[in-house]
Amino acid sequence: MIATALTKLLHIRVPVVQGGMQWVGTPPLVAAVSNAGGLGILTALTQPSPEALRVAIRETKAATDKPFGVNLTLLPTINPPDYAGYARAAVEEGVRIFETAGNNPGQLIEYFKSQGCIVIHKCTTVRHAKSAERMGVDVLSIDGFECAGHPGEEDIGGLVLLARAAQELKIPYIASGGIADGRGLAAALALGAAGINMGTRFMCTAESPIHQNIKDTMVKATEQDTIHIFRTLKNTARVFKNKVSTEVVALERRPGGAEFSELRDLVSGARGKIVYEKGDPDYGIWSAGIVLGLIKDIPTCEELLRRIEREAEDTISGISNMVKPRARL
Ligand SMILES: Cc1cc2nc3c(=O)[nH]c(=O)nc-3n(C[C@H](O)[C@H](O)[C@H](O)COP(=O)(O)O)c2cc1C
């Protein structure tokens, strides 16, 4: 067993978190990850209202007696969702672990901490990590450039970002982005992390709620099959490379670029949702990371976490065997 500050704080067996995933982080997947010994996280904004989130939390509780969390993602949007309502609903339903992500999380963090909750804040720079640390979060989730979704605009890969986190942070942090196996977990631990956060790998599990054809598409895909959209809008997102995302990037690269209003229909969340429901990978935009290249199967969460644990232990003991005692003169 690998015991870390994360497993001790969250009372989980394996130091692996399933990060919030729009349309994917639903009760069946969350309960499966938690039952397998990791931390499953429900994605609040996948639910259409705070009341619907209450129902999803109750459904998850009925399927697992293990700890799980709720993700609240602060989006750059003109009409923000009822964040306070979602947060209150989750706290009232007894959720005690939250993953926050996105801009200006101060008020949310303050609220969760005032309610005695554990907050894992996900961010992509050491500067933001330090500021969240000052706000009193318990754990930082450091998302490197490899990640699915929003890697920020600074393009720092996980290797340097985590080593910088080791230099600068006082509280535990986990490594996110680009991890799909036990070697990744061992590497994260070597870089001072207390565990890992994975998104893309968990999409491609038996309990993930997305269409079988999308899972099969992910197994066939390689590390070349993602693309960054919205670079020109300074809201970069790593998504699966398909007809729609390629068209978005072509529009952004036109002389004079593209306004968001010209891209809105192509990138709509509703179309992305239909990808997962109907199984046509070309129908809309959907997030995926370069770990696509590492994914070769569709295991249950239990199989996946057992395998990651075993591989990490083997990797760590293999490395330990390289260390020979120094000869004494
Ligand atoms: C399909 C999908 C949807 C995601 N949606 C969200 C989200 O709504 N909020 C969030 O904070 N992160 C979101 N993420 C990012 C993940 O929580 C995690 O940080 C990321 O996937 C880590 O990189 P990896 O995919 O290489 O493991 C999403 C990732 C995926 C793959």
Ligand as a Chemical Component Dictionary entry (heavy atoms), coordinates in Angstrom:
data_LIG
# 
_chem_comp.id                   LIG 
_chem_comp.type                 NON-POLYMER 
_chem_comp.pdbx_formal_charge   0 
_chem_comp.three_letter_code    LIG 
# 
loop_
_chem_comp_atom.comp_id 
_chem_comp_atom.atom_id 
_chem_comp_atom.alt_atom_id 
_chem_comp_atom.type_symbol 
_chem_comp_atom.charge 
_chem_comp_atom.model_Cartn_x 
_chem_comp_atom.model_Cartn_y 
_chem_comp_atom.model_Cartn_z 
_chem_comp_atom.pdbx_ordinal 
LIG C1  C1  C 0 -13.986 15.099 -20.544 1  
LIG C2  C2  C 0 -13.327 15.997 -19.544 2  
LIG C3  C3  C 0 -14.061 17.015 -18.968 3  
LIG C4  C4  C 0 -13.449 17.843 -18.011 4  
LIG N1  N1  N 0 -14.220 18.797 -17.392 5  
LIG C5  C5  C 0 -13.666 19.503 -16.338 6  
LIG C6  C6  C 0 -14.478 20.388 -15.576 7  
LIG O1  O1  O 0 -15.673 20.562 -15.840 8  
LIG N2  N2  N 0 -13.899 21.035 -14.544 9  
LIG C7  C7  C 0 -12.575 20.851 -14.208 10 
LIG O2  O2  O 0 -12.117 21.442 -13.230 11 
LIG N3  N3  N 0 -11.792 20.038 -14.939 12 
LIG C8  C8  C 0 -12.301 19.352 -15.970 13 
LIG N4  N4  N 0 -11.520 18.462 -16.674 14 
LIG C9  C9  C 0 -10.092 18.315 -16.299 15 
LIG C10 C10 C 0 -9.872  17.119 -15.349 16 
LIG O3  O3  O 0 -10.514 17.282 -14.117 17 
LIG C11 C11 C 0 -8.359  16.912 -15.074 18 
LIG O4  O4  O 0 -7.826  18.067 -14.468 19 
LIG C12 C12 C 0 -7.608  16.614 -16.355 20 
LIG O5  O5  O 0 -8.329  15.714 -17.148 21 
LIG C13 C13 C 0 -6.246  16.020 -16.022 22 
LIG O6  O6  O 0 -5.575  15.695 -17.195 23 
LIG P1  P1  P 0 -5.598  14.225 -17.868 24 
LIG O7  O7  O 0 -6.818  14.191 -18.677 25 
LIG O8  O8  O 0 -4.337  14.182 -18.638 26 
LIG O9  O9  O 0 -5.663  13.221 -16.747 27 
LIG C14 C14 C 0 -12.090 17.652 -17.658 28 
LIG C15 C15 C 0 -11.357 16.633 -18.285 29 
LIG C16 C16 C 0 -11.955 15.798 -19.203 30 
LIG C17 C17 C 0 -11.145 14.701 -19.840 31 
# 
loop_
_chem_comp_bond.comp_id 
_chem_comp_bond.atom_id_1 
_chem_comp_bond.atom_id_2 
_chem_comp_bond.value_order 
_chem_comp_bond.pdbx_ordinal 
LIG C1  C2  SING 1  
LIG C2  C3  SING 2  
LIG C2  C16 DOUB 3  
LIG C3  C4  DOUB 4  
LIG C4  N1  SING 5  
LIG C4  C14 SING 6  
LIG N1  C5  DOUB 7  
LIG C5  C6  SING 8  
LIG C5  C8  SING 9  
LIG C6  O1  DOUB 10 
LIG C6  N2  SING 11 
LIG N2  C7  SING 12 
LIG C7  O2  DOUB 13 
LIG C7  N3  SING 14 
LIG N3  C8  DOUB 15 
LIG C8  N4  SING 16 
LIG N4  C9  SING 17 
LIG N4  C14 SING 18 
LIG C9  C10 SING 19 
LIG C10 O3  SING 20 
LIG C10 C11 SING 21 
LIG C11 O4  SING 22 
LIG C11 C12 SING 23 
LIG C12 O5  SING 24 
LIG C12 C13 SING 25 
LIG C13 O6  SING 26 
LIG O6  P1  SING 27 
LIG P1  O7  DOUB 28 
LIG P1  O8  SING 29 
LIG P1  O9  SING 30 
LIG C14 C15 DOUB 31 
LIG C15 C16 SING 32 
LIG C16 C17 SING 33 
# 
